[in-house]
Amino acid sequence: MQTMKARGLCAAFSLALLIFLASAANAASWLDEADVSWYKEGQSRFVISTEVQLAGLAKLVNDGNPFEGKTVRLDKDLNLEGKEWTPIGTGEKPFLGSFDGGGHLIQLNTSLFNVIGSIGEEKLGTVLGVHLSGDVVFSGDGGEYEKVLGPLANRCLGTIRDSSFTGSVLVDFTEGRAIFLGGLVGDYHAGIEGVMSDCEVRARLEVRNGESQVMVAGIASRAHSDGDELIRNCAFEGEFHLKRSSLSYEGGKMGGIIAEGSFIKDCRARFSVFFSEIEANEDAINIGGIAGAALSLENCLAEWTISEDCPVNIGGIVKGDYVHLIKNCVFSGDILVGGGTIGGIIGMNYYDEGGSSLFCVGKELFSQIQMSCDEVNHIDEGLFVS
């Protein structure tokens, strides 16, 4: 009997040890196995096909090789979920090359890139044909107060084309943070020559414990350009969830494509908005079907709904703030909120010093909307409400 007990204890100990070792292996970092043997100095084009080779790219870039003027092409689908992934690029050591995903799928649970392009040096990076999927989680209790986040990249200066993300994103830091979350990219800058085009996101985006400022959007939280191109032919379908957050004056912005930016063309968004345990005054939350704020919107379609008791400022296409052009845009949806301003196309818009800057153009500039609000179409001096 004692021998059988000893054997049983031995077996139980062995099983526990195996489970522990398996957990330790799963918790390991891809960087620990990074393969850089594929990289040859003086070569400008590379092909990679394994997770450890992609980890090699992260190691090379994060150690100071920017891959400027070089192209890396992915040759197979990858799964990065088994171990800790270290995103490619840093603020001091960004990725400046071209990454061609070849239309392949990468499964992940955090950002693929951290920083693409260098704003300080005005050097651009490029990402093409990268398709992502997974349940992405951004959490923890340290780091910067301002968190800029996205599954493809946290920050990007350059061009992104033919890329997508399918899945969910949860932002849940233990302490309140200012959150800038995009369904693809957190902060996007096109520069003079860059553009984001032909991208798609199908996802549930959720932010918890946001503090002071929260900007959430289906494609990019903030998006700006030095030229007249920015985001073109992109689409978002999904849900926005904001929980346990405290927002300051104009601190909350949401948009189907961007929360804040400049030029948008030929884009589509279909989504629903949900709030829970939100502290905000009547000027804190601003939502647009395509953009929270933008300079120019052309040929865009937004279908979305919200049913919440708190005050929200709403534009069926864009909430407002210095909009210069709206052309051929359509909104359809159901809006039920506890106060704020509502416009079927634009919520409200400030005049320039020289007079009105808003031009609504096109045969298809209309909204189909069911609205219920304590204050509908509130107008102050200097504001325009559709």
ABEGO torsion letter per residue (X at the ends): XAAAAAAAAAAAAAAAAAAAAAAAAAABBAAAABBAAABBBGBABBBBABAAAAAAAAAAAAAGBAGBGBBBBBABBBBAAABBBBBBEBAABBBABBBBAGGBBBBBABBABABBEBAAAGBBBBBBGBBBBEBBBBBEABEBABBBBBAABABBBEBBBGBBBBEBBBBBBABBBBBBBBAABABBBAEAABBBBGBBBBBBBBBBGBBGBBBBBAABABBBBABABBBBGBBBBEBBBBBGBBBBBGABBBBAABABEBBBBGBBBBBBBBBBGBBBBAAABBBBAABABBABBBGBBBBBBBBBABBBBBBAABAEGGBABBBGBBBBEBBBBAEEBBBAABABBBBBAAEBABBBBEABBBBBBBBBBABBGBBBBGBBBX
